[in-house]
Amino acid sequence: MKFGIINAVRNHPSHPYPLQDVYADFISDALLAEELGFDFAWYGEHHFTACQWTPSPMLVMAAVAARTERLRVGVSVLCLPFHDPIRVAEDIAVLDNISRGRVDFGIGVGSQYEEYDTFKIPSHERFGRTWEAIEFMQRCWDSTDTFSFEGKYYRYPNVTFTTRPVQKPVPIWVGSQGPKQVALTAQKGFHLLASDARGGYDAALRAAGSNPDEFFIAPMQQVSLAHDPEQAWTSAAEGLHYFVNFYRLRRRLDGSVPPPSAELTPDMLKAGLNSPGGGPGGAIVGTPEQAVEFIRALQGGAIGRITHLPFGIRHAGMKTEDAHRTLRLLASEVLPAIREMEATLTTA
């Protein structure tokens, strides 16, 4: 299993601090992650949010790539319907060259009403636009001759794509929800940015004639660690509470507003912690020993096969000392225990 960090670069709306310092803090997490032996750092995208969620994750990736040598950098996810596919294809190709072949490309359809409204993209087109855009982008990266593309949503005449990525192919990950989209992800030969609790992804891979062992699955995992469980909770509680309710209270794509009862209180959030496959996000908040048991339960089948585990270690408004404590405890006490268990299973 590969381990990394996943980053929603954002402020806390109730007590923001200078945005340039927010970005510096998140970049410092990636530098420490490389130093500690983590495998990747991925960055998400949103627009027009109160928390100033980064609208340009690929710029953050470039900053991290320029200051690291081994760490893979990725976007998880780029909300593809809001972008011009030819520019994204060019940006990924340039990033792959800057990083010397360390880019992971994660895509999704987006989920915010305000984004679709402002960009003037009909939300019912989100899946069609996403799949068509990635088809075009792959052709850009693979073609050696000038070509024209005529799709339902995108039309490009006489494309001569000369800036080649280093990787052949660029690893493509899809944030898929629902059996139809998970099956499509498998059929198209992309990796999965989600859990596969019911095994639909692997089943679809086999149905398409693919070997699941050659494809990756990455379920996001929020975490906060300390040797004192209460310290782990108090340092992350405000940010985790904001993160969970950001999704629970957002306007639906039809513009409707969830009822007030959808809000999760801090007590409700705390009650659902450390429950693999259950609770609000199943966050790990506690000691390194609790984290080991949690991940063992995940590996034991609570949410299906896992090849990559992205940890969310910095929560909105969190102090750097708390985020880095979690990262160091993961590296020194949690991951060695997991790797030892994996080695035992391999040799058994």
Secondary structure, 3 states (H helix, E strand, C coil): CEEEEEECCCCCCCCCCCHHHHHHHHHHHHHHHHHHCCCEEEECCCCCCCCCCCCCHHHHHHHHHHHCCCCEEEEEEEEHHHCCHHHHHHHHHHHHHHCCCCEEEEEECCCCHHHHHHHCCCHHHHHHHHHHHHHHHHHHHHCCCCEEEECCCCEEEEECCCCCCCCCCCCEEECCCCHHHHHHHHHCCCEECCCCCCCHHHHHHHHCCCCHHHCCECCCEEEEECCCHHHHHHHHHHHHHHHHHHHHCCCCCCCCCCCHHHCCCHHHHHHCCCCCCCCCCCCEEECHHHHHHHHHHHHHHHCCCCCEEEEECCCCCCCHHHHHHHHHHHHHHHHHHHHHHHHHHHHC
